[in-house]
Amino acid sequence: MGSMRSFICLLCLPASSSLSVRRSQSQKLLEALYPPWKAPCATGVTPFAVREGTGRRFQGVSRGENSIAALLDGDKTYGEFPFPSFCKGIDLALDDRPELDRTFLDIGSGCGRLVLGAALGYSFSRCIGVELSSELHDIAEKTFALAGSPTFFDEIDADEPVDPAQANEAVGRCLLLNEDISSETGTETLQDADIVFCYSTTWEAAGDTLLGLTEAVAANCKSGARVVTTDKKLGDADGRVEVVSSLEVPNREAGGSSILYVHEVR
């Protein structure tokens, strides 16, 4: 009954208010499942220090290299892009186009945080995360199992009630893949994707990783697909990929802000 009341209330609100409430609820759910640095954790939740340590261990980054800002152009580190800034990028990419019947893809999805964030904050039909690290993938699957469990939310101490049905419905639209984006399965996800996100802040501007993503996008993404990257632009791939908009957004991990680039595949 509580879930139905929440749904009815959202229908009664103006569209802007409804969206604001949805984003606020999504943020609270994400913070409960992926607590920030030194934040208290509910039972079964993986702390930020463990998520970060797992990612950096996989990438061979030493513990002494503590910030993304210190690793710019270093190609490797673990970070978690701010959800409100992520939403600004996805809104920019959608450009008022409908979300239904569209597929969202996060390349290098880590512990699945923004995959779930996309499902919570938007009405995409599918939200897919592709992550190469099996350890980060395992954390993502564990976290998604918590998100789908109503009893988990009994422990959350929030100013407003958190609706477990919202999380459960979102998880049902998500798919986590422990794959390389260049694998057959990874390539298939690119072919299906309408909106792609990649936290690329630390990649070298002319490095192999960025070049590889440019080539994969140009070769596999459908015409009209949009790709959002952070602080680094994709190449134009002989006119197949074009930057159509950009936006500066807050990102403390990158020293204060990041620039989002929205590319369209021609």
N, C-alpha and C positions, 0 to 999 in steps of 0.2 A: 504493500500500500504506500509506504514511504517513497518508493521509487516512482510510482505513478503520480503522486502529489508533486514531486520535484519536476517531473516531465510536464505536467499541466502548468505549473508556475512558469516554466521556461517558455511555453507557448504563449502565455499572457504578456510576456515582456516585449518591449520593442526589440527589433533585430539586433541593434548595437548592444543593448543591455543583455540580451540572451547570449550573445557571443562573449561578452565580458565575463558573465557568470560561468560559462563553459570553460573558458581559458583559466579562470581562477580555480575552479574545481580541478582541472587537469593539472595545474601547477602543484596543488596540494597533494594530489595522488602521486605525482612523480617524486615529490620531496619525501613522501612517506616510504616509497619503494626504493628510491635512490637518494638517501640522505646526503646533504652537503658535508663538507669537511667538518669533523668534530661534532656533528649533530647527533643526537640520540637516535638509536636504531631499535625498531620493533623486533621481536623474535623472528629469526630466519632471514632478516635483511642483511645484505652484504654492505659493510661500511665503505665509505669513499676511499679510505686509505688502502683497503684490500683491492677494490676495483682498480685504483690507480697503480698499485704495486703489481697487480696481475698484468695490466696492459704494458707497463714499462719493462717488466721482466720478459715478456714475449718479444718486445722490440729491442731488447738489449740496451736500454737506457739506464744509466746509473741513478741511484737514489739521490746523489748530490746535485743532479740537474733538475731543479725543482719546479721550474715554471715554463710554460709554453713561450712566454716572452723571451726567456733566455735561450730557447731552442729554435727560434725562428730561422727558417731555411735549413733546418737540420733534418727534415723529412720524417722524424720519428719522435713521438711522445704520446702520452695518454692524456686526454682532456675531455671535459663534458660541456658542450656548448650550451649557453643559457637558453632555457625554453622560451622566454618572451622574445628574445632576439631571433630564435629559430622560427617562431610564428610570423614575425615580420618578413622573413625571407620567403616563407611558404605563401603568405598572402600576396607578396610581390610577384611570385612566380605564377600563382593562380590568376591574378589580374582579373578578379571577378568572374572567372569561369567556374562552372559547377564542380563540386568535389565528387559527387556521386559517380559511380562507374569509372573512377580514375584510380590508378595504382601509384602508391608512393614507394620509393626505394631509398634506403639509407645505405651508402657504400662505406664500409668500415664502421659498422653499427655498434661495435664494442659490446657493452652489456645490455643493449637493446633499448636504452632510455628514450631516444628520440623516435624510435619506431613506435613505441607505446605512446609517446607524446603526440605523434601524428594521428594515431588512432583515437586518442582521447580528445584532441583539440579540433579534429576535422572529421568529415564524413566520407573519407576515402573508402572505396569498396575493399581494398587490400593495402596493407602496410607491410613492406618486406624489409628485412635487415640482412645484409650479407657481411659476415665477419670471418676473417681468416683464422684468428686465434681460437682454438678449441676451448681454452680456459675461460676466455671472455664469453664465448658462446654458451658455455655451461652456466655461468653466472646469469646470463640473460634468460635462459630457460627456467632456472630456479626462481628468478624474480617474477617472471610471467606466471608461473604456477602460484606464487603468492598473490599476485594481482587477481587471479581468478578464484581465490578462496575467500568467501564471505567472512570467515572467522578471523582472518588477518586484520580486518578493519576495526575489530572490537578493541584492539590495543592502541589505536591511533588517538592521540590527544590533540584534537583540532578545534579551532574557534567555532567552526561550522561543521555540521555532520558531513562525512564523506560517504557518498553513495557507492557501495560495492558493485551494484548492478552496472554502473557506468564503466568501471574497470573491467568487469567480466565481459561485457559486450565488446569493448575495445580489443581485448586479448583475442576474442574470437575472429577478429578481422586481421590478425597479425600472423606473419610467417617469419621464422628465424632460420637462416641458412648458414651453416659452417662451411663456407666455400670461398674460393678465390673468384673475384669478379670476372677473371679471364677464363674460368672453367666453363664447361658446357651449360651447367645450371646457372652460373653467374651471368653468362651471355643471354640466356633466356629471360632472366629477370630484367635486364636492360631493354630487351625487345618489348617487354610488356609495360614498362614504366612510363608514366605520364609526367610525374614530378620526381626528380632525383636530388638528393642532398648529399654533400660530402664535406666534412670538416677538414679542410685542406690547409689550414693556417701555417703549419710547419713545413709544408712541402717546398722543395726547391722550385723557384720560379721557372727554371728551364730544365728541371730534372726528369729522370726517367718515369717517376711515379705520375707526375702531372701529364707528361706526354702519353703515357700508357692509358690514362683515363680519357684523354682527348681522343685517342685513336679508337678506344672501345666505344665511347659515346657516338662518334661519327659513324662507326661501322654498324652499330646495332640499334641505337635508339630510333624510334619512329619520328617521322616529320611532325613537328609541333611539340614534341616533348621538351620540357624545360629542366635545366640542370642548375642547381644552386651550389656554388662553392664559396668558401670563406678565404678572403685575403689573397687568393691566387686565381687568375683567369685561366680558362682552358684556351688552347690554341684554336685557330679558326678552321683548321682541317680543310683547307682549300675552299672556304666559303660554306662548309657544311654546318659549322657551329658559330653562332653570333651572340655577343653580349647585347642584351636588349634593355637591361636596367641594372642599377647598382644602388646600394644603400649602406650607410655607416650605422652600425648598431653597437650597443654596449656589449663588451666581452672582457671581463676582468682578467681572464686567463691570458689574454693577448696584450696585456698592459693597459687596458682601458676600453678599447673598441676594436671591432673588426669591420671589414667591408664585405658585404654580400654581393656576389656577382650572379645575376640570372642570365643564363644562356638559353637560346632556343635552337633546336636542331632543325635545319632546313631540309 
